Amino acid sequence: MRKYDIAIIGAGAAGISCALACKQKNPNKTIIILEQNDRIGKKILKTGNGKCNLGNVHLYETSYYNWNYIQNKMKQFDVIKYFKKMGIMTKQDEQGRLYPYSETAASIVDILRYELERQEIIVQCSFMVTNIIKDKNFIIQGMQDSIEAEKIVVATGSLAQEKTNGYQLLERLGHHITPLSPRLVPIKVEEKVKPLQGIRVKCLAKANGFQEYGEILFKETGLSGILALNLSRYVNKKDEIILDFAPEKSFLELKEYIKGLENRDLSMMLRGLLPKMLILDILKKADTIETIANMIKNYRLTVKDLYGYEFAQITRGGVDMAEIKEDFASKIIKNLYIVGEVLDVDGECGGYNLMFAWMSGSIVGENI
């Protein structure tokens, strides 16, 4: 049986950053990364619509679920400096989102692959871990092979657009998994919105204390777009969503504006305010100046469900953070470390989830 000092399960952002940081600090350590896919960084390639949204320069309490567990580490992590040290030049947009200057995710994966090879870190792809046994060391069993390691790092990612048994592996080792659900995902609504399919509109969205301004995209059965994805982190079935299509205007201002259009065709005149099909939809449901103004300010929708994991960017839930130390070591099993999306931490759109993966992986690599 092959033996290594450190085995990392998962060759995504968290696993790779962990391996690189560890090798830089401990060049004599033998490290292997085990990846179930046929290549590394598969999910990295999808981020930022293929442009690779590496992180974000802005950081707020609302940026992450379970913020209290990670806030100190996130505040200390300089994502620009991290990539500069790796030789990757970055640029940011008006929302603070960071991208490689090439704006190509494939270039990041190529550089990461090169760094792994340069530092002589072994990567074994198409290795599906079926079980982890803790004895004096760890025995990691695969479909056709097993390896032994003194320490292991689980960086298996989440169920979002992937298949992973990381949760089950960690449960068998004694960790608790909080309830799992898809997030950063389109939202299905109970109301019939098919006539609005394809319409993009700027609005202020509100639900369960959350509110954010941005662009909503109407789908055949619900809502999509970055604003809807962020909204999905705060809603569940039967929750109410309120869209304000004119947040800069008060109800009274809007009411006076519509009143000034009397004796004219509102279905025509209001097109200067909102898309045609949305105006027609509102006028079907409202027939007085007050109700029209109210619906423009308070367009109500009821959550039927969230779309599935195949459409999700992240998973809500994971390894209970109460069982994880500050350095992402397990409180339950000695020499076990857990990083990235398999933990019960999730962020909003804009590079936050990938940034958490880089951060948690590199911290373990430096301290393991």
C-alpha positions as CSV (number, residue, x, y, z in Angstrom):
1,M,0.0,0.0,0.0
2,R,1.3,3.4,-1.0
3,K,2.0,5.7,2.0
4,Y,2.1,9.5,2.1
5,D,2.5,12.2,4.8
6,I,-0.7,14.0,3.6
7,A,-3.6,13.0,1.4
8,I,-6.0,15.6,0.1
9,I,-9.4,14.4,-1.2
10,G,-10.6,16.8,-3.9
11,A,-8.7,18.8,-6.6
12,G,-10.8,21.9,-6.5
13,A,-9.9,25.3,-5.3
14,A,-9.7,24.3,-1.6
15,G,-7.7,21.1,-2.2
16,I,-5.2,22.6,-4.6
17,S,-4.6,25.7,-2.5
18,C,-4.0,23.4,0.5
19,A,-1.5,21.3,-1.4
20,L,0.5,24.3,-2.7
21,A,0.6,26.0,0.6
22,C,1.7,22.9,2.4
23,K,4.4,22.0,-0.1
24,Q,5.8,25.6,0.1
25,K,6.1,25.4,3.8
26,N,7.1,21.7,4.0
27,P,9.0,20.8,0.8
28,N,10.0,17.4,2.1
29,K,6.4,16.3,2.8
30,T,5.0,13.7,0.5
31,I,1.5,14.9,-0.7
32,I,-1.1,13.3,-2.9
33,I,-4.3,14.8,-4.2
34,L,-7.1,12.3,-5.0
35,E,-9.7,13.6,-7.5
36,Q,-12.8,11.7,-8.6
37,N,-13.1,13.5,-11.9
38,D,-10.8,12.9,-14.9
39,R,-9.2,16.4,-14.5
40,I,-8.5,18.9,-11.8
41,G,-10.4,22.2,-11.2
42,K,-13.6,21.2,-13.0
43,K,-15.8,23.6,-11.1
44,I,-13.2,26.4,-11.3
45,L,-13.7,26.4,-15.1
46,K,-17.4,27.3,-14.6
47,T,-17.0,30.2,-12.3
48,G,-17.8,33.7,-13.5
49,N,-19.3,32.4,-16.7
50,G,-15.9,31.0,-17.6
51,K,-14.1,34.2,-16.7
52,C,-13.2,32.8,-13.2
53,N,-14.5,35.1,-10.5
54,L,-11.6,34.5,-8.1
55,G,-12.9,36.6,-5.1
56,N,-14.2,39.9,-4.0
57,V,-12.5,43.0,-2.4
58,H,-15.7,43.8,-0.5
59,L,-16.5,41.9,2.7
60,Y,-19.7,42.2,4.7
61,E,-21.4,40.2,7.5
62,T,-24.1,39.2,5.0
63,S,-21.5,37.9,2.5
64,Y,-21.5,34.5,4.2
65,Y,-23.8,32.2,6.0
66,N,-22.1,31.2,9.4
67,W,-20.0,34.4,9.1
68,N,-19.2,34.3,12.9
69,Y,-17.1,31.2,12.5
70,I,-14.9,32.6,9.7
71,Q,-14.9,36.4,9.9
72,N,-11.5,36.7,11.5
73,K,-9.8,34.5,8.9
74,M,-11.7,36.1,6.0
75,K,-10.7,39.6,7.1
76,Q,-7.0,38.6,7.3
77,F,-7.0,36.9,3.8
78,D,-5.7,39.2,1.1
79,V,-7.0,37.6,-2.1
80,I,-5.1,40.0,-4.4
81,K,-1.8,39.4,-2.6
82,Y,-2.5,35.6,-2.7
83,F,-2.7,35.5,-6.5
84,K,0.0,38.1,-7.0
85,K,2.3,35.8,-5.1
86,M,1.4,33.0,-7.5
87,G,2.2,35.3,-10.4
88,I,-1.4,35.9,-11.5
89,M,-2.4,39.4,-12.3
90,T,-6.0,40.3,-11.3
91,K,-8.5,43.1,-12.1
92,Q,-11.7,44.0,-10.5
93,D,-15.1,45.3,-11.7
94,E,-17.3,48.0,-10.2
95,Q,-18.8,45.4,-7.8
96,G,-15.4,44.5,-6.5
97,R,-15.4,41.1,-8.2
98,L,-11.9,39.9,-9.0
99,Y,-10.9,38.2,-12.2
100,P,-7.6,37.0,-13.7
101,Y,-6.5,39.7,-16.2
102,S,-7.0,37.1,-19.0
103,E,-10.6,36.7,-17.9
104,T,-10.3,33.0,-18.7
105,A,-10.9,30.3,-16.1
106,A,-8.9,27.8,-18.2
107,S,-5.8,29.9,-17.7
108,I,-6.1,29.7,-13.9
109,V,-6.5,25.9,-14.0
110,D,-3.5,25.7,-16.3
111,I,-1.4,27.7,-13.9
112,L,-2.5,25.6,-10.9
113,R,-1.7,22.4,-12.8
114,Y,1.7,23.8,-13.6
115,E,2.4,24.7,-10.0
116,L,1.4,21.2,-8.8
117,E,3.7,19.7,-11.3
118,R,6.5,22.1,-10.5
119,Q,6.3,21.4,-6.8
120,E,6.1,17.6,-7.4
121,I,2.7,17.2,-5.8
122,I,1.2,13.9,-7.0
123,V,-2.3,14.2,-8.4
124,Q,-4.3,11.0,-9.1
125,C,-7.5,11.7,-11.1
126,S,-10.4,9.3,-11.5
127,F,-9.9,8.1,-7.9
128,M,-13.3,7.7,-6.2
129,V,-12.9,7.4,-2.4
130,T,-15.3,4.8,-1.1
131,N,-14.3,4.8,2.6
132,I,-11.9,6.3,5.1
133,I,-10.7,4.2,8.0
134,K,-8.9,5.8,11.0
135,D,-6.3,3.6,12.7
136,K,-2.9,4.8,13.7
137,N,-2.9,6.5,10.3
138,F,-5.7,6.9,7.8
139,I,-6.6,4.2,5.2
140,I,-8.3,5.8,2.2
141,Q,-10.1,3.1,0.2
142,G,-10.8,3.6,-3.5
143,M,-12.7,1.5,-6.1
144,Q,-9.5,-0.3,-7.2
145,D,-6.8,0.9,-4.8
146,S,-6.1,2.1,-1.3
147,I,-3.5,4.4,0.2
148,E,-2.3,5.3,3.7
149,A,-1.7,8.8,5.0
150,E,-0.6,10.3,8.3
151,K,-2.9,13.3,7.8
152,I,-5.9,13.9,5.5
153,V,-7.7,16.9,4.2
154,V,-11.3,16.5,2.9
155,A,-12.0,19.1,0.2
156,T,-14.7,17.2,-1.7
157,G,-16.9,20.2,-2.4
158,S,-20.7,20.3,-2.4
159,L,-23.6,18.8,-4.3
160,A,-24.0,21.9,-6.5
161,Q,-23.6,20.7,-10.1
162,E,-21.5,17.8,-8.8
163,K,-21.8,14.4,-7.3
164,T,-19.9,13.9,-4.0
165,N,-19.9,11.4,-1.2
166,G,-17.8,13.7,1.0
167,Y,-20.7,14.2,3.5
168,Q,-21.2,10.4,3.9
169,L,-17.4,9.9,4.4
170,L,-17.3,12.5,7.1
171,E,-20.5,11.2,8.8
172,R,-18.9,7.8,9.1
173,L,-16.0,9.4,10.9
174,G,-18.3,10.9,13.4
175,H,-19.1,14.4,12.1
176,H,-22.6,15.8,11.9
177,I,-24.0,17.2,8.6
178,T,-26.5,20.0,8.9
179,P,-29.5,19.9,6.5
180,L,-28.5,20.2,2.9
181,S,-30.3,22.3,0.2
182,P,-29.4,24.0,-3.1
183,R,-28.6,27.7,-2.9
184,L,-27.5,30.4,-5.4
185,V,-30.2,28.9,-7.6
186,P,-33.2,30.1,-9.6
187,I,-36.5,30.3,-7.7
188,K,-39.8,28.7,-8.8
189,V,-42.9,30.7,-7.9
190,E,-46.6,29.7,-7.6
191,E,-47.8,32.5,-9.8
192,K,-48.0,32.1,-13.6
193,V,-45.1,34.1,-15.0
194,K,-44.6,32.3,-18.3
195,P,-45.8,35.4,-20.3
196,L,-42.9,37.3,-18.7
197,Q,-40.3,34.7,-19.7
198,G,-37.1,36.3,-20.9
199,I,-37.8,39.8,-19.5
200,R,-34.9,41.4,-17.6
201,V,-35.8,44.2,-15.2
202,K,-34.0,46.2,-12.5
203,C,-35.7,46.2,-9.1
204,L,-35.3,46.1,-5.4
205,A,-36.1,42.6,-4.1
206,K,-37.2,41.9,-0.5
207,A,-37.8,38.7,1.5
208,N,-37.3,37.7,5.1
209,G,-35.4,40.8,6.1
210,F,-33.1,40.6,3.0
211,Q,-33.1,43.3,0.4
212,E,-30.9,44.0,-2.6
213,Y,-31.1,46.0,-5.8
214,G,-30.2,44.4,-9.1
215,E,-31.5,42.7,-12.2
216,I,-34.2,39.9,-12.2
217,L,-34.6,37.6,-15.2
218,F,-38.1,36.0,-15.5
219,K,-38.0,32.3,-16.4
220,E,-41.0,30.2,-17.5
221,T,-41.7,29.1,-13.9
222,G,-39.9,31.7,-11.8
223,L,-36.9,34.0,-11.3
224,S,-33.3,33.9,-12.2
225,G,-30.4,36.4,-12.5
226,I,-27.8,37.3,-9.9
227,L,-30.4,39.1,-7.7
228,A,-32.6,36.0,-7.7
229,L,-29.6,33.7,-6.9
230,N,-28.7,35.9,-3.9
231,L,-32.4,35.9,-2.9
232,S,-32.4,32.1,-2.9
233,R,-30.1,32.1,0.2
234,Y,-32.9,33.6,2.2
235,V,-36.1,32.0,1.1
236,N,-37.9,28.6,1.3
237,K,-41.2,27.2,0.2
238,K,-44.3,29.5,0.8
239,D,-42.1,32.6,1.6
240,E,-43.2,35.9,0.0
241,I,-41.0,37.9,-2.4
242,I,-41.7,41.5,-3.0
243,L,-40.2,43.3,-6.1
244,D,-40.1,47.1,-6.2
245,F,-39.8,48.1,-9.8
246,A,-39.4,51.8,-9.0
247,P,-37.4,52.0,-5.8
248,E,-36.2,55.6,-6.5
249,K,-39.9,56.7,-6.4
250,S,-42.2,56.8,-3.5
251,F,-45.7,55.4,-3.7
252,L,-47.2,58.9,-3.8
253,E,-44.8,60.1,-6.5
254,L,-45.8,57.0,-8.6
255,K,-49.4,57.5,-7.9
256,E,-49.3,61.2,-9.1
257,Y,-47.3,60.2,-12.2
258,I,-49.9,57.6,-13.2
259,K,-52.7,60.1,-12.4
260,G,-51.2,62.5,-14.9
261,L,-51.6,59.8,-17.6
262,E,-55.4,59.7,-17.2
263,N,-57.4,59.6,-20.5
264,R,-54.4,58.0,-22.2
265,D,-53.7,54.3,-22.9
266,L,-51.7,53.2,-19.8
267,S,-50.6,50.0,-21.5
268,M,-48.7,52.3,-23.9
269,M,-47.7,55.1,-21.7
270,L,-46.2,53.0,-18.9
271,R,-43.8,51.3,-21.3
272,G,-41.5,54.2,-20.5
273,L,-41.3,52.8,-17.0
274,L,-41.3,49.0,-17.5
275,P,-41.1,46.4,-20.2
276,K,-44.3,45.9,-22.3
277,M,-45.3,42.4,-21.1
278,L,-44.7,43.3,-17.4
279,I,-47.0,46.4,-17.8
280,L,-49.7,44.3,-19.4
281,D,-49.4,41.7,-16.6
282,I,-49.8,44.5,-14.0
283,L,-52.7,46.0,-15.7
284,K,-54.5,42.7,-15.8
285,K,-54.3,42.5,-12.0
286,A,-54.8,46.1,-11.1
287,D,-57.4,48.5,-12.4
288,T,-57.1,51.7,-10.3
289,I,-54.4,54.3,-10.0
290,E,-53.7,53.2,-6.4
291,T,-53.6,49.4,-7.2
292,I,-51.4,50.0,-10.3
293,A,-48.9,52.1,-8.3
294,N,-49.0,49.6,-5.4
295,M,-48.2,46.7,-7.7
296,I,-45.3,48.5,-9.3
297,K,-43.9,49.1,-5.8
298,N,-45.0,45.8,-4.3
299,Y,-45.1,43.1,-7.0
300,R,-45.7,40.0,-4.8
301,L,-44.6,36.4,-5.6
302,T,-44.8,33.2,-3.5
303,V,-41.9,30.8,-3.5
304,K,-43.1,27.4,-4.8
305,D,-39.6,25.8,-4.6
306,L,-36.0,26.3,-5.4
307,Y,-34.5,24.7,-8.5
308,G,-32.4,21.6,-8.0
309,Y,-28.7,21.0,-7.3
310,E,-28.0,20.8,-11.1
311,F,-28.8,24.5,-11.3
312,A,-27.2,25.5,-8.0
313,Q,-23.8,27.2,-7.5
314,I,-23.6,26.3,-3.8
315,T,-25.1,24.0,-1.2
316,R,-26.5,25.3,2.1
317,G,-25.5,23.0,4.9
318,G,-22.5,20.7,5.4
319,V,-20.2,19.7,8.3
320,D,-21.3,21.5,11.4
321,M,-18.9,24.4,12.1
322,A,-19.2,23.8,15.8
323,E,-17.0,20.7,15.2
324,I,-14.3,22.6,13.4
325,K,-11.3,24.4,15.0
326,E,-10.0,27.8,14.0
327,D,-7.4,26.2,11.7
328,F,-10.1,24.0,10.1
329,A,-8.9,20.9,11.9
330,S,-11.6,18.5,13.1
331,K,-12.4,18.6,16.8
332,I,-13.5,14.9,16.6
333,I,-10.7,13.2,14.7
334,K,-7.0,14.0,15.2
335,N,-5.1,14.8,12.0
336,L,-8.3,15.3,9.9
337,Y,-8.9,18.7,8.3
338,I,-12.0,19.9,6.4
339,V,-12.0,22.8,3.9
340,G,-14.2,24.5,1.3
341,E,-17.8,23.9,0.4
342,V,-18.2,20.6,2.3
343,L,-18.4,22.8,5.4
344,D,-21.6,24.5,6.5
345,V,-20.5,27.9,5.0
346,D,-21.9,29.5,1.9
347,G,-21.5,33.0,0.3
348,E,-23.4,35.2,-2.0
349,C,-22.7,35.6,-5.7
350,G,-19.6,37.6,-6.6
351,G,-16.6,35.3,-5.9
352,Y,-17.2,34.8,-2.2
353,N,-17.5,31.0,-2.3
354,L,-14.3,30.6,-4.3
355,M,-12.5,33.0,-2.0
356,F,-13.5,30.9,1.0
357,A,-12.1,27.9,-0.7
358,W,-8.7,29.5,-1.4
359,M,-8.6,30.9,2.2
360,S,-9.6,27.7,4.0
361,G,-7.3,25.5,1.9
362,S,-4.3,27.7,2.2
363,I,-4.7,28.1,6.0
364,V,-4.7,24.3,6.4
365,G,-1.7,24.0,4.1
366,E,0.3,26.4,6.2
367,N,-0.6,24.8,9.5
368,I,-1.0,21.1,8.9
